[in-house]
Amino acid sequence: MSDHHKEPFKLHSPEFDQLNKGWDRRNFLTKTSLGIGALALSSLIGKSVLGTLANKMASESPSASLEQEILRALPHFAPKAKRVVYLFMSGGPSQFETFDYKPKLVDMFGQELPASVRQGQRLTGMSGSQSTLPIVPSAFKFNQHGDSRTWISELLPHTAEVVDDLCIIKSIHSEAINHDPALTFFQTGNQLPGRASIGSWLSYGLGSDNQNLPTFIVLVSKNAAKDQPLYARLWGNGFLPSEHQGVQFRAGKDPVLFLDDPDGYEGKDRKEMLDYLSRLNRLQNDAYGDPEVEARIAQYEMAYRMQTSIPEVMSTADETDEVFDMYGPDSRDPGTYAANCILARKLLEKDVKFVQLYHQGWDHHGDLPGNMIKQCKDTDQPTAAFIKDLKRRGLLEDTLVIWGGEFGRTVYSQGKLSADNYGRDHHPRCFTMWMAGAGVKPGISYGETDDFSYNIVKDPVHVHDFHATLMHIMGVDHERLTYKFQGRRFRLTDVEGKVVKAILS
């Protein structure tokens, strides 16, 4: 190698002088006036807000006043929660076998679903091909638990122990009847791909409380049936700047793909390389004004910091046997749902704002009882342990925890029918989710369904209402957090959504 190639990168070089051909009057006035103001402002507010502010000004409304942008970057009102963990049960867990107790169905086994209940509502192609729609009650017993005397299935004995911490919503509903649009709807506020996900919106609106880890982190269980696929676009940034996309953490040698240095590279000059690359990118940004350049700069810098922060947060060496025993036997196996719950708690302790856990395997068109036993065995204990762990560490009081899937299941059986072997089809008209922690009333059930859990009879909660309420708990007015794209201002709740005030603490 020649001496020329051995020399370190120079941050001041003729190449930069040649690229930077000077500022025009508008550039000079903008950069100097806002730059001086930003220096003073940085001593008063955090870097996370300044970062959000800079991105918004560059990408959306460069002509808006600095005061307007600061007001939009800050929470609109005092938040109840600092962070969110969303335990997403992909596939659609049955409300009949979990939280929505329907004892009257026992005497209706095998009877046809009344037309007055169905009301001509849409069926999937699978149910539509059946000659009958026979009613099937749950094969599992329910009991009342906690001071709230809430009915919980025998499949969830550990969840029953924390039921007084839960706000159970039985009247969630959606228009999406198939998995992909239903998943996409819950994660992005629209059934069509291309919109920004919940975590991306919160990252864009509220910034980060930890400069060494992503604001939005995704974990996917390795010990779940892959009955329905998950796509990276479910945690994508859509039209928002790309630094707001979710970052998937994995078990194994490479927790974050493409983060480690190549084999044989010691990395001693990596910071110098990134500084040089950053300067080149900033010159590109000055010339073309492309906000994605700033996003790439932020991602390179975050990746460099993550090389130090990731090994620490992924290590469970400091966890006690008592913690592993509380979360269950799978918790010692990285990548399982139980292990991911422990990792989620560690990420919350590092002030990561939005953590999403995906656990597949809830799509039970056949052998529902057997499949439900396995799914609940894998998730019940670690889910309850997660609530207990957050509570004892003082994290539950400012963390919002969410559990639920993309829709529920039908009261009638799909396919083979017997008292202990049946399946249920998709049902978006009413199903159950729960929230716990910051901002919601503990130990309550909200909303009611009819005796068939087929229609809502009281307090419906639409997907847009769920999103509006989540944002409200985080201190965000869902109607004010918008992003202009292709001539239109978009928001997570589109043009609908209302905050469900009755469940707020």
Secondary structure, DSSP 4 states (H G I P E B T S, - for coil): --HHHHSPPPSS-HHHHHH-----HHHHHHHHHHHHHHHHHHTTS-HHHHHHHHHHHHHT-TTS-HHHHHHHHS-SS--S-SEEEEEEETT---STTTT---GGGGGGTTPBPPHHHHTT----HHHHT-S--BB---SS-EEEETTTTEEEETT-HHHHHTGGGEEEEEEEE-S--SHHHHHHHHHHSSSSTTSPPHHHHHHHHH--S-TTS-SEEEEE-SSS--SS---GGGG--TTS-GGGS-EEE-SSS-SSTT-SPPTT---TTHHHHHHHHHHHHHHHHHHH--HHHHHHHHHHHHHHHHHHHHHHHH--TT--HHHHHHH-GGGGSTTSHHHHHHHHHHHHHTT-SEEEEEE-----SS-HHHHHHHHHHHHHHHHHHHHHHHHHTT-GGGEEEEEE-S-EEEEEE-SS-BTTB--EEEE-SSEEEEEEETTB-TTEEE-EE-TTSSSEEE--EEHHHHHHHHHHHTT--TTT--EEETTEEE-TTTT-----GGGB-
